[in-house]
Amino acid sequence: MKQLLRITILLIGLIWILAWAAAGRFDDTPSAQDGSESPLPSGEITAPGERDSAKTLRVQIQGEVQEMDMGTYLLGVLRAEMPASFEEEALKAQAIAARTYTLYRIRGGGSANHLDADTCDDHTCCKAYINAEQAAANWGSMAVYYEEKLARAVSETDGEVILYDGAPILAVFFSSADGSTQGAGDVWMNDLPYLQKVDSPETEELVPNYYSVATFTAAEFKSLVLAAKPDADLSGSPEHWIKDIVRNDSDYVASVTVGGVKLRGNDLRTILSLRSPSFTVECKDNAFTFHVTGYGHGVGMSQYGANILAKQGLSAEEIVQHYFSNTTVGYYDG
């Protein structure tokens, strides 16, 4: 009995020592106030900026503004934006990208959609966000494991930001690519030196629903296009409605003419709710069939690509620097 008691006391002491050591490891990391320099896993030395716990955000959630620190916000974003089953280095890369995107938007003055908040939970405006209770309901028996996993992804990248010329970048991301990403200028108005075409390792075997098919009757297609582009001329035979498909060097549709109106490939993808602007189209029997590869606009970091690169041994910092050209990973004081 005495021997069992001694063993129990010894185990309790060991657990306390391990917990103290883990806490000490985080305490030793330089804070924003000490002015010291900290090497990041990528091997770069930069002056630390404001760490997550010191950065207070105003977040509009379901129409109401809440205050929380950056770490709490990023944890909610990770719950919503990337599968928790992904590799930890991919989750860390997602945390770095989401932190960077948020600081980029704040630096640019925020969004006109919510002037009294720094960010929101609408993925079409900012980033999706769900709380711990919602996530736990989705995860079921894996809830505790996944919550701890995502919390590590945030804490172990505390304060890390993707920088170009010393400032946070527009760190956009999407689900899966068609063998490569495409440049910002292929989708939006302006090109950016860090949002360029790069290779991405997705395959049909590694990405669920990598290929998809969407079919529209001529009447359905006409209704959707005219709702968005009322100047389009969709009279006559449907075989002549779509013309001049131009592909960029990433094999995404760069532009297409529909009813005489020239559109970007991503515009038509949005109008028809296609999964990606990487598509082919066939008109037959008074219907349009689109064969689509990947999911998302194709600019920036591919999430499934990041997960595959993590499985290949790349660190989070290496992953984001792969997808965001000519960047560094450091801290930001702005």
N, C-alpha and C positions, 0 to 999 in steps of 0.2 A: 504493500500500500504506500509506504514512504517512497519507494523507488518510483512508482507511478506518479506521485505528486511531484518529485524532483524533475521527472521527464516533462510533465505538463508545464511546470514553471520555466524550464529551459526553452521549450517550444514557444511560449508566449514571449519570452525575452528575445528570441531570435526574430520573431515576426516584428516586434517593435523596432529592433535594430535595422531590419531591412526597410521598413517604412520610413525611418529617420534618414537612412542613406538616400532613398529615392527623393525625399523632400529636399535634402541638401543638394542633390544634383541640379534641381531646378533653381534653387536659391543662388547657386554659383554662377548662373547665366547672367551676364551684364544687363542691367536695367537701363531704361532711357535716361535715368537721372545721373548715372555714374560717369558718363562721358567716355567710357572705355570702348575699345574696339573688339569685335567678336568675329572669329572665323566661321563662315558658313560651311555646310557640308560640301559645297562646290569648290571650296578651297580659296574663296575670295575673302578679303578682309575689308569691311566697310564700317563706318560709324553707325552704331545702332540708332534707330529712330524710336518713335513711341511704340511701346509694346501693346499687345492686344488688351491687356487688363487695364491699361491707362487710357485707352481710346474709347470715349463714350459716343455712341451713335444714337440718333433718333430714327427709329424704324417704324414705318407705317405698316401695320399688320391688320388685315381685314378692316381697313379704313380708320383705325385708331393708331395714334402715335405712341410708341413705347420707347423708353430709354434702356439701353443695355450696352455692355462693353463689346468690343470687337470680337472677342473670343466667343461670347455667347451667341452673337449674331452668326458668326461663321459656322458654328456647330449646327444651327438651324438650317443654314444653307446646304451644308454637306448632307444632312438628313434628306433634303428634298432633291438635290441636284445630281447625286451620284450614288449608284448602288453600294450599300454598305458592305456587300460581299467582295468588293474589289480589293486588290492588293493595297497594303498600307501606303506604299510609296505613291501609288496613283491617287489615293485619298489625300495625301499630303500635297501633291501637285495641285489637286483641286482646291485645297485650302489656300495655297499660295496664290493661285489665279483669282479666286473669289475675293481675297483680301486686296489684291492689286486692283481689280476692277472697281471695287468699292471706293478705294482711295482716289483712283483716277476720276470717278464721277464726282466725288466731293471736291476735288481740286478744280474741276471744270464748272463748279457752281451748282451741281445737283440736277434734279429733274424738275421741269415745269409742272409735272403731274402731281408733285407733292412738295410744295415750297417750304412747308414746315417740317419736313423730314429729310434725312440724308439718303435714305434708301427705302425700299418697300418689298413686299412679298409677292409682287406680280412679276412673273418671269419674262413677260413681254416688255416690261419697263426696266426692272433691275434684276433681281435673282429670286427664285422660288425659296420659300422658307416654311418649315413646319416645326412645331414644338415637340418636346420629348414625349408627351402623351400621345400625340398623333402618330409619331414614329413608332412608338412601342406597340400601338394597335396594329400597325402595318407589319412589324417584324415578328410579333408573337413570341415564341419561346427563345428567339435569338436577341431579344430586345436589350438585355443587359450587356451581352457581349458586343453587339454592334455599337451601342452608345459609348462604351469605353473605348472601342476602336476608333470611332470618329473623334472623340475627345483627345486622344493621343495625336491624331493627325493635325489637329489645331494647335495643341500645346507644343508639339515638337517642331512646329514651323513658326513659333511665336514671333510675330513681327516681320517675317520674311516677305519681301515684295519683289516683283519683277520690274527692273528698271531699264530705261533707255535714256541716255543722256542725263542720268541722275533723277529721273522722274518716273512715277508709276505709269504703266502702259495700259492701253485698252485691251485687257486680258480676257478676250472673249473665248468661249468654248462651245462645243457641240457634241453630239453623241458618237457618230462614227463616220469615217471618211471613205472615199472611193480610191484607196491606194495612195492618195496624197491630199493635202489640204489645198485651198486656193487663196489667192491674195485678197486683201480687203478691197482693192479696186475692182475686183471681178464681181463683187456683191454690192458694195456701197459706192458712194460718190468718190471717195478719196483713197488712194493707195497709202500704205504706211510701211516704213522700212522694217518693222518687226513683225508684220503680218503678211508673210510671203508664202509661196508654195514650198512645202516640205513633204518628204515621204512619210507615210503613215502605214503601220503594219497590219491593218485589218484584213481578214479573210472571211469567207462564208462560214468556215468551220469554227471561227473564234468569236463571231458576233451574231447573236440571235436576230432573226428577221433582217439580215443584211440586205437581202433582195426583197423587193415588194412590187406588187402590181396594183395599179389603180385604173379602173375602167369607167368611162363616162359616156352616156348616150350623147348624141349631138345636141339634143335639147338641154341636157344638164350642163354640158360644156358651155353652150351659148349663154345660159342663164348666169353661170358663175363669172364668166369673162365680162359680160356686159354690166354686171353689178359693180365691178371694179373699174372697167374701162368702157364707159358708155359710147366712146367715139369709135370703137372697133366695128368694122363692117363684116358681119357674119351672115351675109346673105349668100345665096348660091350653094354649091355643093360643099359639104364639110371637108372633102379631101383638099380643098384649096384654102382652108382657114389658117392652117399653120404652115409657115414658110421660113426659109433662111435660118435654120438652126446653126449657130456658130458655137464651137466648143473652144475653151481655152486650153492651155498646155497641161492643165490638171484633169482634162477630160470632163469637166463640168460644163453644163450649158451656160455660155457667157451671155448670149442674146438669142432671141427668137422673135419672129414677127407673127402676130396673131391678129387676123382681121385688119391687116394694114398698120397695126400699131406695134412698134418695136418695144420689146420688153427685155429686161434682164432675166436670165434663167431663174434666179431666186424669186423674182416677182411672180412668174407663172407658178412656181412651186407654192408660193403663199396663196395665190388666188385659188388654186386647186387643192390645197392642203396636201401636197405631195410630201413624202418624207425627206426628199433631198433634191437639189438642182442638178444632180447627176442622173439623167434619165434619157431614154429613147422613147419615141412615140410612134404609134401606128394607127392609121385611120382605116377601118374596115367595117363593112355592114352598118354604116351610119353610127359608128361608135369609135371613141378614142381610147386606146390602151397604152398606158405609160408603164414602162419597166424602169424601176428606180433602184439605185444602189446607195447604201448608207443612210444616215439620218442626221439632218441638221444642215445649216447653211454652209458648212465646210471651211470656215475661217477660224484660225487660232488653234486651240488645243482640242484634239479628239479625245474624248473620255475613254472610249474603248481602246483607242491606240495607246493612251497613257497606261492603261491597265496591262496591255500586252508588253509594253516596254518595261514596266515594273517587274513583270514576271521574267523578263530577260536580264534583270539585274540592275537597271538604271535607277538612280536615286531620284527623288522628287525634283531636286534642283536641276538635274540633268534632263529630266523629262520636259520641264517648262522651257529650258533653254533650247531644247530641240524644236519645240513647236513655235516659240517666239524668237525669231532670228535676231542676232546681234544684240542680245540683252544680257544683263547680269542679274544676279539675285543678291539683294542686300536689304538695308533698312532705309526708311524714309522719314525725314523729320518734318515735312511740310504739313 
